[in-house]
Amino acid sequence: MGQFIDEHVGNRIHQRRLLLGISEKFMGQILDRTVLQIKRYELGLDRIEASVLFKIAGVLDVSVTYFFEGLIAVPIEQNAGEEIYRFESDATDLVAAYQGLSPKERGEVFEHVVALGKPGPDKLN
């Protein structure tokens, strides 16, 4: 389960870094890490120390909790009084699908989502 969380956090870092146009090289310089280490963090291959995650949050201008958004703990079984959890991340899947769209399709999806979010007579806002 830990690896899934590491991958999720790494993916969130990668998405945010790309959104802000920050290169792996620049990120590595700020964190005093190699480009390879940044790649390993983003792929979830290496676990990120809490102090480094805190610095990354500062560089990417987000709170540390941003990296864990989309993780939902769902109990899947009980074993000798202990719950075992499975984690789901719909938001990550949605972003990945969005990134695979053409610019025209992205624009259409964006407009549709904005329209869905607007209050209207048929909504219970």
Summary of the structure (lengths in Angstrom):
residues: 125
radius of gyration: 17.7
end to end distance: 37.1
largest distance: 53.6
contacts: 286
relative contact order: 0.13
helix: 61%
strand: 12%
